[in-house]
Structures are given as C-alpha cells and as structure tokens.
Amino acid sequence: MATKLTPASAQQLIKSDRSMFTASDDNAMMKQIQATHSPDGREVDVKPLLHIVEDILRRATLNVDDIALDTQARIDLTEDKTQQAGVISMLGALSYLIDRISCEIEHKCLSGSDGHATTVSLFNMLSSYPWDAKLVVTLAAFGLNYGEFWLLAQIYSSNQLAKSMAILKQLPMIMEHSGPLKARFDALSNLIKSVLDVTRSIVELKELPSSYITHDVPALSTAMATIPTAVYWTIRSVVACAAHITSLTSMGHEYMSSTAEAWELSTLAHKLNNIHEHLKKQLAICYQYIEEKRNVEAYESLLHIFEMVHIDNMKVLKALIYARDDVQPLVDGASKRRVNLDILRRKNVLLLISGLNISNEELSILEQIYNESRVHATRLDNLYEMVWVPVVDRSVLWTDPMQKQFENVQSTMPWYSVHHPSLIDRVVIKFIKEVWHFRN
C-alpha cells in the first residue's frame, strides 16, 4: 500500500521550499549541483523525446472546467511521429532511466522530501548525462505521471477500466471540487509552460551549428554559463509540479483548501520566466551572429560563381533568384502562371532589375521593344528571355499597399517576373548594389 502524504508533511515541503527562495546561498547550491555532474561523453539526441513530452503536456494541460463538464476525450487525428525508427531506438535506451526517475520523483513526493533534496537526488541519478539530457529525461518522467492523471480525468466517465483507476486516485472527487482548485490548476499550467519554454531554449543552444558559432562568442559563452542554473531550477519546478499532483491524488479534498501551493508554483514560474528571457536574448544574439557569418559566406560564394565560366545558366539563376526546388519562383507574363527556373535553361536571359516605382512610360517602351523582338526574331534571337527582378529594401516592413503596387506592375509585364520580392535574398540585393552598382 502506498504511503499517504499527510497535511503536515506536505506543509513542511512548502515551508522548506519557501525558505529556500529567500535564504539559500545560490553559489553553494550550484556548487553542490556541479559536483554531481560527471558526463561520460555520451551524446543524446533529446529533441525527439522532447517532442513526445510536449505532446503529452499540451494534451494534458487542459482547462479543468472543461474536463469537469465533459470528460469524454476528443482524439485529434494527427500524424504519429513517435513511431519513427530513430525515436523507438532512443526510447529503448532511455525508457528504463525515465521509469526510474519517475519512481524516484513519486517516492520523494509521497515521503514529504523537500524540493531541493529531491532535485539533488535526481541530479545524482543523472550524473553521467549532459545538461540538456538531464532536463528532458526528468521532464519525460514527469510526463508519465502527469499524462496518466489527465488521461484518466478525461476518459473515466466513459471507460470502466479508467473509472476504477480514477477512483483509486480520487479523481472523481477532485473533479467534483474543481472550483476551489482552479487557481491551483492555473498556476500548475503556467509553470509547465515556463518549464517547456526554458527547456526548448536549452535544447536550441545545444543545436547551434558549431561551424558558425563557438563558445568563445560572448553571447554563447554567457548563455552556456547559465545552463546549470537553468537546468537546476527547471528540474526543481518539475519536482514541485509532481508534488502538487501527488498531494491531490493522495489526500483528495483534505488538502484542497490550501493556497500555499499556488504561491510556490507562481514563484517558480516567475524565476523560470526570468531565466527564459535571459536565454532568449542570448539566443537572438547568437542567431544574428550566425546569420551574419552565413551572409558573408553566401556573398563570397556569389562572387565566386560570377568569376567562373558556366556552360549552363541554372547555377547563376538559382544563386540570384531562388536556390531550392520547393517553390516555383517565376511568373510567366503571357499565361500569368507560376513556373520553374528550368524554363530558362540554356537560354540567354536579360534581367530587368528595378524597384516597385518603375514608371508606366518605361514599361511601355520596354514592352514595345520586347514585342518587336518577338515579331522579327530569328530562331537564334528567340532564345532570349527577360525576367523582372524586383529589388526592395528588406529592412522596411512589407505592407498591403506595397503588395498591391507590386501586383499592378507585375500584371502589365508580358515577360517573366520573380513571383515575389521576398524570393530575392538580402545577399543578392547587396551583390546587385555593390557589384552591379544598382541604384533604385
């Protein structure tokens, strides 16, 4: 028979956590956490696991009023990404650890252990894993219990097996008293959102391309220095969420009148929100740094392409207009249909480069020349095609009037045009201005 958490032990957990926020020595605490960190070099791809956990928490974190009124689950028919071979292999390696962590969290919560002690215990169990794996594995372990709680809450009224299990967890009684619990569930949902925000940021940092950014870049080194603290407080928050769910299922309405839990959850959410804002700011700087390095690389590549002799024009056209094959980047002026760049293969191409303010007089003269070349063309001359390349300032917000102006100009052209100015990369615009001396 499971140990029942008493009101006294639960209140002790809350009191000890409350004092931790005001009296703990953060440096000493983080030294204790750092001492548990002894990675053995293994690399864990945590992103597939995080996707699964996000799905569990998204479907579980529902409005308690909706569940109380209608417990019939509605299943979304979405693509099941959890059956991919890589995900199954990853779960095979981590499922035992996830189960152990889940049991440890539940045991510590039932015994009334304070949040910090439970968190340190989890760090000891996860000592050989990198920081991001510690966090995502713990979150997955929480997702098992939290997901089970809400799954039963959603379906117990229509499924006899779920109903019997729900009775053991006192769920029918909890749902009947959902009104007084609303603030508590709202605080729980907010903290889980904050946990996911920080977790995503930490995983993002781990995935930054090392070929473009290294740890000697200040923004990245600053963010990485924050990771141990961020992981500690996020796991600490997961433990707090688990403790509150455990107190519900073990004590029922004996514990419903307390508001201390909502205070604890909101305090942790505030702390995580501050951590998330810091990481988000550093990530933005990192992404800007990476973009600048990629732009330099792309510009040098563009210069190199135009220094080479080409038998085929496709490499040049793709470099200027659109490199990928997932979009038809041109509009045929005759049919007004979108077409691929391949339609220009092995043809001589004239580029009409301008802004959106090209005058009707200029367009009229160009159209006359273009049409006459078609009428009097020889077989060889007919291989010439013209493409309008619209160049706009990408730092200016694209507006509806600009879109209308672009469409009006494009509609008058009998030749090919780029489907939208956004297909012309910033690097290409820089090349056109600096090398071809384009002035709009």
N, C-alpha and C positions, 0 to 999 in steps of 0.2 A: 504494500500500500504506500502511495506517495506521501512524502512529508508535507503537511499542510502549513503554509506560511501564515503565521499569526499576525494580528494587527500590530502587536508590539514590535516584532522583528521587522515588519515592513516599515513602520515609522522610524525604526533605528536606521534602516537603509537610507531613507530620505534624509534624516538628520545628518548622517555621516557625509552624504553627498553634498548637502547644503554647506556644511563647514568646509568641504574640500574646495569649493569655489572661492571662499574668502580667505582661508588661512594656509592653504598649501603652498609649498615652495616649488614653483614650476620647474626651476632648474634641477632641483634634487629629484623631482618626479621624473623628468625626462632622462636624467642620468640613469635612473632605475630602468626605464623602458629601453634605453640604448644598450644597457648591459645585457638585455635578453636577446638582442639582435645579433645572430651569428649565421648569416646566409651561407649556404653550401655551394652557391654558384648556379643552382638550377634556375632555368627560365620558365616562367608560367605565363601562357597566353590567357590572361584573365578576361579579355573582352567578351568572348562567347558566354562565359559564366555570368558576367555582369548583365548581359542582355537577358538571360533567363531570369535572373533575380529581379531586374527592373520590371519584367513582365509580371512576375508574381506580385510584387509590391504595388504595381499600378492597378492590377485587377483586385487586389485585396484591400487597398486603401480606398474604401467607398464611403459614401455618406451614411452614417448609422441610421438616420431617419428613413432612408430609402429601404435599407435592409429590414428594419422593424416593420415597415408597411408591406413589403413584398419580398419574401425570402427566396422566391423562385429565381435561380440563376439564369442569366442570359449569356449564352456562349457565343462569342464572336468567332466567325469562321475566317480566321486569318491564316496566312501561310505559316506552317510549323517549321521554324528554323532550328529547332532543338534536335532534329533527327540527323543532322549532318554528321558525317563520319568523324570529323575533327572534334566536334562537340562531345560526341559519345566517348571518344578516346580520352579527352580531357577529363570528363566526369568519372571515367573508370579509374583515373589516377588520383582524383581528389575526393571521391564520394565518401570513403572511409573517414578521411580527415574532417570533412564537413559534418558528418554524423557525430564524430567525437566532440567537435566544437559545440554542436547543437546540444548534446547531452550535458556538456560542462556548463554552458550558459544556464540551462534549465535547473541543474542541480544547485548551482551557486545562488540563483534567484530564489529557489524554494527554501534554501537554508538561511536566507537573510544576509548573505555576504554583501559587504558594501561594494559600490560600483567600481572603485579603484582597484580593490583586491581582485575582483572578478576579471577586470581588464588585464591586470598583470598576469594572472593565471593563463589567460588566452594568449598573451604575448609569449609566455614561456612555451606553450604548446606549438606555437607557430615560429619559433626562433630561427629555423633554417630557411624560411621563405623570405623573399623580398617584400618591401613595404606594401606595394600595391596588392600582392597576393594575400598577405595577412588580412588586409581590409576586405577584399572581395570574398574570400573564403568565409570570414566571420559574417559578412552580410548574407551569404548564401545559407549559412547555418541558421541565422535568424529567420530568413525567408521560409525555411521549412516549417517552423512552429507558427509563425505569423500567418503564413499562407493557409495552414491547416485550420487555424482559428476562424478565419474569414470564409474559407470554403464551407465549413460546417454551418456557419451563420447564414450563408446564402442558400444552402440546399436542404437544411434539416427538416423543413416543413413538408418537403415532397419526397424525401428519401428515408426509408425506415432505418437503414444502417447508419446514415448520418444523424438521424434523430437520436438513436441510442447513444452514439458517441457524444453528441452535443449535450445530452443530459448529464453525462459524466463530467463534462467541462462546465456545467451550469449555464450553458449558453442561452436556453430559453428564458431563464430568469434574468440574465444580463440584458437580453434584447427587450424584455418587458420593462426594464428600468432604464431604457436608453436615454430618456430625457435628462435625468441628472448627470448622465455620463457624457453628454455632448461636448462639453468643454474639454474633457479629458481626451476623447477621441480626436477632436480637432487639433489639440496640442500634439498628440501622437502622430497624426498625419503630417503636420507641419515639420516635425522633427525628422520624420522619414524622408521627406522631400529634401531637407537640408543635408541629410546623410548622403543621399544619392547625388546631390549637386557636388559635394566635396569629393565623393568617390570618382565621379566622372572626370573631374579636373585632375585628380591624381593619375588616373589612367591615361588621360590626354598627355600629361607631362612625360609619362613613360614612353609614349608613342611618337614623340617629336623626332623627326629624321636626323640622326646623328651626322649625316653627310652635309647638313646645312647649319646645324647648331650644336655647340659643345658646351660642356659645363663651365668653361671659362667666360662664357657670355653672362654678364651680371644678372640679367632677368632670370635666366635659367638657374644659375647658382643660388640666387635668392629664393626661388621657388622650391628648389630641391632641399635647401636647408630647413624649410618649413614642413617638409613631408613627415618626419617622425612625429612632430607635434600634431599635425593634421590627422594622421592615422590614429594616434592615441585618442584624441577627442572624438573622432568618428566612431571608433570601436566602443569607447565609453558610452556614447549616445545609443549605440545598438544595444548594449547591455541594459541601459535604462529603459528602452522600449520593451525589451524582453521581460524585464522585471515588472513592468506595469501590466502586460498581458498575463503574466503568471499570477499576479495578485488578483486579477479578475477571475481567472478560472479556478483558483484555489480557494478563494474566500467569498466569491459572489458578492451580494449586497452588504455583507459585513463591512466591506471596505469602500463602499460607494460614496459615502458622504465626505471623504477627504478631498481637499483641493490642493494638497501639497504636491501631488504627483504632477498636476498640470503646470505648477510653478517650476518644478525641476525640468520638465520637458521643454518648456518655453525658454528657460535659461540656457540649456544646452543648445537649442536651436539658434539662439542669438549668438552664441560663441561660434557655432559652425558657420553661420552666415558671414561673420567677420572673416573667418578663415577662407571661405569660398570667395569672397570679394577680393581678398589679397591674391589668391591663386589665379583668379580670373584676370586680374590686372596684369600679373606677370606673364600669363599665357598670351594675352593680347600683344604684349611687347615682344614675346618670343615669335609669335606668328608674323608680326610685322618684320622682324629681323630675317626670318626665313623667306618671306616674300621678296624682300629687297635682294637677298642673295640669289634667289631664283630668277629675279628680273635681270640682274647683272649677267647671269649665266645665259638666259634666253636672248638677251641683246647681243652678247658676244657670238652666240650661235647664229643669229640672224645676219650679223656682219659677215661671218664665215660663209654662210650659204650664198651670199651675193658676190663673194670673191671667187666662187667656184664656177666652172663651166658645166652647164646642165644639158643633157640630151632631151630630157623630159621636163616639162614645166610644172609638174604636180608638186614637187618638193617646195618650189618657190611659192606657189599659190597657197599651199597649205600653211606655210610659215607666215604668210601675210594675212590670210583670211580666217581659216579655221582648220586646226590640225587633225581633229578627231573625225570619225566617220558616223557619229551618233546623231548628227544634225545635218539637214540639207541647208547649206549656208547661203545659197543664191536664190534669187527670184528671176525667172525668165520674163523679160519685159513683154514678149509677144503673147504668151499664154497666161501670164500672171501666176504661174505655178512655181512651187519651190523645187529646186533641182540640186544635184550634187556637183561638186567641183569637177568631177570626171568629164562633164560635158565640154570642158575647156581643154581637155587633154590633147597635146600635140597641135594646138592652135596658137597663133600669135595673139596675145592678149594686150589690149590697151586699157590701162587703169585710169579712170576718171576719179580723181581724188578731190573732195571738196567738203565743206561744212554743209549744214542744212539750208544756209541762206543763199544758195546758188540761184541766180535770177532767172526769170522766165525768158528773157532775151537770150541769155547764154544757152539755156536749154533748147530754145528754138533753133538757134544756129547749129548747135551740136546735132540736133535731130535731123536737120536738113542734110548736113554733111554725112551723117550715118546712113540715112535712107538713100542718098545718091550713090554712096559706095556700094550699096546692095544692088541697086538697079544696074549700074555699069561695071559691076565686078567681074573680073576674070575668075577662073577656077582657083588660082592661087590666092588672089585677093580675098576670096570668100572665106579663107581660113582665119581672117581677122575677126576677133570678137572684142566687145567693150564691156567693162564692168565698173559700175559706180561703187566707189569705196567711201562711205560717209565717215568723216572724222569729226568726233565731238569731244569736248572736254569731259573726261570721265570723272573729274572731281566735282562736277556740277550734277545735282540731282536731276534725274530724267523725269520730266513731267508730262502730263496728258497733252498740253499744247505742243510740246516738242514732238511727241509721238504723232500727233495729227499733222504737223508740218512735215515730218519725215515721210509719212504715208502719202501726202499730197505730192511731194516732189517725186517720190518713187513711182507713183502711179502714172506719171507723164512720160516715163522713160521706156523706149522700145527695146533697149539693150538690157543686159544682165545687171543686177544690183545685189549688193550684200543684203541679206534678209533683215538684219537689224544692226545698228552701230555697236551694240554690245559684243558682237562677234569679233570685232577688231580689238585685239589686246592692247593694253597700255604700252607694252614694249614695242609693238608695231607702230603705234602712234608716235612714240619717241623716235624710232628709226626714220619714219617719214619726215618728221620735223628736222631732225639733226643731220641726216644723210642726204635726203632729197630736198631739204630746205623748204618744206611746205609751210606756207603762211596763210592761215584762214582769213 
